[in-house]
Amino acid sequence: MNIQSRLDDDADSGRFKAPSGPIEQVRYACALGALASVIAIEGAISITHCGPGCASKQFRALSGVSGYQGGEFHAPSTNIGNREVIFGGADRLDELISSTLKVMEAELYVVQSGCIPGLVGDDVANVVNAYQRRGVPIVFAETLGYRGNNFTGHETVVRAILDQYVAQQAGSAPQTRKGLVNVWSLLPYQNPFWRGDLAEIRRILEGIGLEVNILFGPASLGLEEWRAIPAAELNLVLTPWLGLSLARRLESVYGQPFLHVPAIPIGARATGAFLRQVAEAVEADPARVERFIAREEREYYHYLRDFAGFYSGCASQYKLPSEINIVSESAYALAIAKFFVGDLGLNPGVFVLTENPPDSEQAAIRAAFRDLAPGVDGEPIFEPDGHRAHDWIARRPRIGEYPILFGSTWEGSTAGEIGAPLVEISYPATDEVVLARSYVGYRGALQLLEHAYTAVVRQSTEENPEPSAS
């Protein structure tokens, strides 16, 4: 099957369904925004075949208003206009690829096409195939904005790299490396904390003796890890749904099993269970696993003991929250809900999931929100529209509850309306500058507690500038 046929199959599979009507305060980019995923791979360059400004706007939107992450944005673009709409833009793309190869050095070039080439029918695959036949490390991904968002665009780009680059590097029978795990988790740049979170996931997996292909961000070795993907013993999907199709693809091509853990672990209870589950899947040394968990838990509970002094002693001084509400993409919403409901005992409020996941995945996501704590279920709402998300939270009846709201900058007015402190954990986040912060694992949970209860204290202090010292 050629490249174009595979892409057409993906587009027609029904994995993405655009919401009907206009969306207010949309929480994702278009499929071309997956260029951020390419930028997150050390040694890779995205070449975009799209209209003027499309590429820069996509990256600036994801990087700039998602914790001011920054990043190396070097994405050549055809910036096609009226001439290419009338006569086609394939020649313009060919010229751009040729020029890019002369002036920009990379281990991999990823050509992404946008809306205009898709509408006018440019044969981008044929242009790229010519360079592939010459041995250029280049792949093609059709990331048409009207076919999906940057979540589904991410999977399209990764699948293109797997099929057109990794498969060529691996040969026919890659040798499995004992203890090597591929991690498919948070979407680069969409989540403000992805860099720190992936680094922490790598740290704890290496702590139990595993070798890890983390694949994206500064914690990754770049394309060296991508070339090693077929040698992995296991694919670990650490999100409610993103990456599942990739793991299934690798299972069919290389026979690699995969482990799906929907909830990214936050805190000692979830992280210990997660590490034991992964260790069992790869038959890691149980004694080493338990030693690492014991060492991490000793430090974690030392800090938690000290936090308990604040938690028990300041209830009369500050409005400590009793109800948690979340507006976020599903991966963080599930992880944070499980931590605050399961570990801290907060009551579940409204959980709004914003990334518009495929219809085929929504039942499994709903199931993942059950049993947040023994006998306590959450009911997620799939809603990409910010105004409707506000209504869901603001109209919830509350009697005797102190709510806390985890969301984006856009939830500021909602938090004020319900009298809740706001903790920014989702896109867009313009009141936070994020570099290497993490909220997952052992260390991330402590930072999350610091951040959340600093917001609680700050709001209480603003409402009562002279609190009692008792």
DOPA-46807 format. One line per 2 residues: number of its first residue (from 0); for each residue x, y, z of C-alpha. Coordinates in steps of 0.001 Angstrom, whole numbers, plus 500000, padded with zeros to 6 digits. Layout:
N
NUM	X,Y,Z  ...
END
This chain:
470
0	500000,500000,500000  501456,503409,499077
2	501693,506428,501355  498624,508166,499997
4	496460,505067,500357  497434,504674,504003
6	496672,508305,504699  493308,508083,502963
8	492459,505020,505042  493276,506896,508244
10	491218,509911,507190  488203,507796,506300
12	488349,505611,509398  486063,507893,511409
14	488587,508418,514187  487989,512161,514220
16	484598,513819,514150  484510,517592,513950
18	481966,519170,516303  479062,520828,514560
20	478696,524604,514671  481110,527227,515951
22	483287,526592,519020  484006,529300,521553
24	487394,529239,523307  488660,526177,521460
26	491280,524185,523385  493294,522624,520562
28	495002,523450,517277  494294,522029,513813
30	496023,518908,512541  498905,520967,511118
32	499683,521857,514749  501283,518416,514957
34	504388,520196,513665  504939,520803,517398
36	505353,517051,517794  508052,517084,515109
38	509800,520031,516768  509770,518021,520008
40	511937,515332,518355  515631,516147,518594
42	517130,516041,515105  513849,516360,513176
44	512633,519308,511070  509085,519919,509853
46	508653,521215,506291  505170,522626,505889
48	503206,522878,502651  500449,525309,503602
50	499177,528865,503412  501099,531944,504580
52	501551,532064,508348  499782,528775,509073
54	502849,527043,510488  504067,529933,512622
56	500591,530615,514012  500099,526984,514970
58	503393,526738,516824  503197,530163,518462
60	499685,529374,519666  500708,526066,521211
62	504066,527176,522604  503329,530792,523452
64	499993,530558,525252  500680,527206,526882
66	503015,528299,529643  505339,530337,527399
68	507332,527207,526666  509417,528593,523808
70	511151,526040,521605  513276,525779,518479
72	510884,526852,515736  512597,526338,512376
74	509902,525126,509991  510365,526010,506317
76	507030,526657,504603  505860,527021,501022
78	503474,529810,502106  501375,529075,499041
80	498899,531613,497676  496624,532294,494715
82	499085,531090,492074  499428,527656,493691
84	495671,527396,494242  495151,527852,490493
86	498137,525960,489065  499020,523601,491928
88	501819,523845,494473  503785,520613,493940
90	506608,522403,492107  506824,524983,494881
92	507103,522196,497462  509799,520425,495436
94	511784,523670,495321  511398,524189,499076
96	512518,520657,499957  515575,520985,497723
98	516514,524325,499306  515932,523038,502835
100	518256,520089,502295  520993,522532,501276
102	520740,524921,504228  519213,522958,507148
104	520884,519865,508537  518689,517252,510177
106	518474,513515,510720  514843,513478,509573
108	512625,515807,507546  508854,515586,507964
110	506743,517144,505209  503320,518185,506455
112	500589,519379,504115  497826,521729,505208
114	494349,522650,504036  495107,524332,500697
116	497144,521456,499168  494428,519058,500283
118	491694,521123,498679  493482,521603,495365
120	494753,518022,495210  498533,518468,495247
122	500295,515097,494910  502607,515687,497840
124	503303,511982,498290  504800,511788,494788
126	507106,514728,495489  508337,513157,498728
128	508685,509699,497179  511238,511089,494725
130	513480,512185,497609  512963,508918,499470
132	514193,506983,496420  517384,509053,496571
134	517946,507957,500170  516934,511242,501819
136	515549,510665,505357  512208,512294,504658
138	508577,511333,505315  505178,512750,504433
140	502137,513283,506660  498843,514717,505444
142	497820,517009,508314  494896,518800,506721
144	493323,521186,509201  489780,520210,508326
146	490437,516502,508930  491333,516670,512589
148	492978,518508,515438  496567,518389,516685
150	495840,515234,518713  494849,513202,515656
152	497471,515098,513628  500067,513890,516130
154	499098,510279,515506  499191,510857,511732
156	502708,512310,511943  504005,509590,514257
158	502510,506870,512073  504228,508414,509041
160	507571,508346,510852  507025,504749,511971
162	505990,503494,508529  508306,505494,506305
164	511429,505990,508438  511606,503632,511415
166	510573,500601,509361  513330,501310,506835
168	515937,501604,509595  514836,498482,511445
170	515110,495925,508668  513079,492734,508534
172	513873,491157,511927  514850,493632,514667
174	516466,492110,517753  514438,492602,520931
176	516300,494283,523796  515273,492982,527210
178	513860,495732,529407  513477,498354,526653
180	510120,500172,526761  508590,502681,524311
182	506504,505335,526087  503516,506950,524353
184	502061,509603,526602  501404,513365,526761
186	501024,515487,523635  504062,517791,523246
188	503380,521512,523756  499607,521001,524154
190	500191,520101,527781  502204,522863,529489
192	504085,520365,531663  504912,517687,529078
194	508681,518175,529231  508981,517820,532991
196	506402,515035,533083  508175,512941,530444
198	511466,513439,532275  509874,512210,535510
200	508277,509220,533763  511694,508328,532382
202	513301,508720,535823  510924,506399,537646
204	510989,503736,534912  514771,503777,534844
206	514640,503603,538640  513180,500082,538436
208	515843,499014,535954  514224,499640,532586
210	515654,501254,529466  513251,503877,528103
212	512513,505365,524706  510734,508547,525842
214	510853,509831,522198  509983,513514,522742
216	511562,516469,524489  514859,517110,526276
218	514588,513853,528242  514843,511941,524953
220	517945,511011,522957  516053,511991,519812
222	516031,509879,516673  518399,507377,518229
224	515430,506314,520344  513050,506321,517378
226	515324,503958,515464  515285,501661,518509
228	511472,501481,518684  511216,498068,516934
230	513678,496569,519437  511514,497391,522458
232	510080,494639,524607  506913,496622,525355
234	504933,499662,524222  503538,501584,527178
236	500493,503765,526432  500169,506162,529334
238	497058,508200,528442  493331,507456,528170
240	493487,507127,524356  496288,509039,522605
242	498875,506584,521310  496667,503494,521396
244	496426,503298,517604  500226,503568,517400
246	500727,500727,519874  498267,498572,517943
248	500163,499358,514745  503489,498336,516302
250	501911,495166,517642  500732,494211,514148
252	504046,495070,512449  506615,493846,514998
254	504595,491630,517302  505304,493924,520245
256	502830,493655,523122  501510,496853,524653
258	500341,497853,528106  497612,500487,528339
260	497561,502470,531587  494873,505161,531116
262	495737,507229,534214  499134,508913,534372
264	500251,508255,537969  500332,511101,540479
266	501327,510394,544091  502798,507391,545878
268	499755,505129,545730  499217,505443,541977
270	502908,505530,541085  503765,502440,543079
272	500902,500519,541491  501950,501754,538058
274	505577,500680,538484  504576,497239,539718
276	502228,496837,536745  504944,497752,534242
278	507508,495603,536050  505216,492594,535880
280	504660,493129,532145  508405,493024,531391
282	509352,490635,534218  511675,493135,535882
284	513574,492234,539041  510928,492470,541831
286	513515,493178,544529  514930,496158,542632
288	511423,497469,541968  510476,497328,545635
290	513731,498951,546740  513138,501886,544410
292	509503,502272,545482  510448,502136,549166
294	513128,504802,548718  510784,507115,546812
296	507909,506585,549240  510126,507312,552251
298	510940,510750,550837  507402,511370,549549
300	505668,510584,552838  508192,512651,554775
302	507015,515727,552861  503379,514619,553006
304	503629,514322,556785  504758,517930,556935
306	501978,518972,554551  499485,517262,556850
308	500376,519788,559522  499166,522573,557257
310	496150,520571,556104  494889,519739,559593
312	495908,522958,561299  494659,525536,558799
314	491148,524302,558065  489647,527090,560161
316	491954,529713,558704  491631,528939,555012
318	488815,527612,552860  490334,524221,552136
320	488548,522815,549076  486170,519898,549369
322	485113,519602,545702  487322,519326,542614
324	486318,520580,539155  488496,520160,536059
326	488534,521582,532522  491341,519879,530626
328	492301,517308,528048  491465,513824,529256
330	494973,512671,530225  495500,515320,532884
332	491844,515447,533922  491865,511739,534764
334	495235,511817,536536  494411,514842,538683
336	490904,513580,539482  492271,510263,540705
338	494859,511974,542898  492629,514556,544562
340	489614,512278,544951  491464,509049,545715
342	494325,510379,547848  493046,513638,549364
344	489365,512742,549661  487839,515621,547669
346	484387,515115,546207  484148,514891,542409
348	482527,517923,540808  482399,518610,537060
350	485036,517090,534771  485036,518672,531304
352	487260,517006,528680  488260,519446,525975
354	490237,517687,523217  487263,516196,521327
356	488488,512571,521376  487253,510169,518690
358	483794,508727,519295  485308,505238,519283
360	487367,506043,522407  484787,507836,524535
362	483242,504784,526211  486664,503649,527425
364	487439,507154,528699  484162,507201,530639
366	485044,503841,532157  488445,505162,533266
368	486700,507813,535401  484840,505173,537396
370	486150,504169,540809  488228,507312,541408
372	488085,506170,545024  486303,503156,546525
374	482638,503646,545698  483226,507086,544149
376	482772,507567,540404  483260,510565,538154
378	481221,511347,535053  483258,513186,532388
380	481658,515600,529942  483075,515764,526415
382	482899,519450,525564  485381,521437,523413
384	483394,524686,523742  484638,526959,526525
386	481343,528774,527030  479453,525533,527533
388	482208,524268,529849  481629,527404,531947
390	477901,526687,532098  478425,523087,533217
392	480545,524217,536160  478748,527426,537101
394	475283,525852,537125  476221,522867,539285
396	474314,523116,542607  476660,523309,545589
398	475572,523120,549223  478318,523350,551816
400	481090,522712,549294  484303,524683,548829
402	485218,524105,545172  488634,524250,543548
404	488965,524535,539776  491769,523074,537663
406	491672,524459,534147  493077,527058,531770
408	493415,530823,531910  489975,531004,530344
410	488486,529499,533504  489377,532624,535494
412	485874,534089,535270  484309,530722,536068
414	486477,530343,539158  485485,533823,540305
416	481819,533094,539779  481840,529972,541949
418	484353,531365,544481  487038,528799,543694
420	490827,529136,543511  492066,528453,539983
422	495024,526181,539254  496178,526412,535628
424	496979,522948,534273  495626,523044,530717
426	495794,524919,527424  495778,527911,527204
428	497878,528874,530225  498976,532512,530096
430	499426,533170,533826  502103,530494,534163
432	505673,530273,532864  506584,526601,532586
434	510041,525169,531964  510754,521812,533605
436	507888,521605,536117  506223,518228,536526
438	503029,517111,538227  503384,513334,537769
440	504998,510598,539799  506289,511121,543310
442	508067,514442,542935  505433,515881,540628
444	502671,515192,543152  504481,517290,545743
446	504790,520170,543279  501108,519840,542425
448	500163,520062,546096  502374,523132,546508
450	500815,524830,543509  497207,523949,544360
452	497298,524927,548011  499299,528065,547329
454	496322,529094,545193  494003,528216,548087
456	496020,530247,550594  496373,533183,548222
458	492642,533381,547584  491786,533088,551280
460	494307,535792,552127  492899,538113,549483
462	489397,537618,550880  490604,538056,554473
464	493825,540127,554473  494415,539656,558222
466	493812,535984,559032  494082,534730,562572
468	497556,533553,563580  496104,530725,565631
END
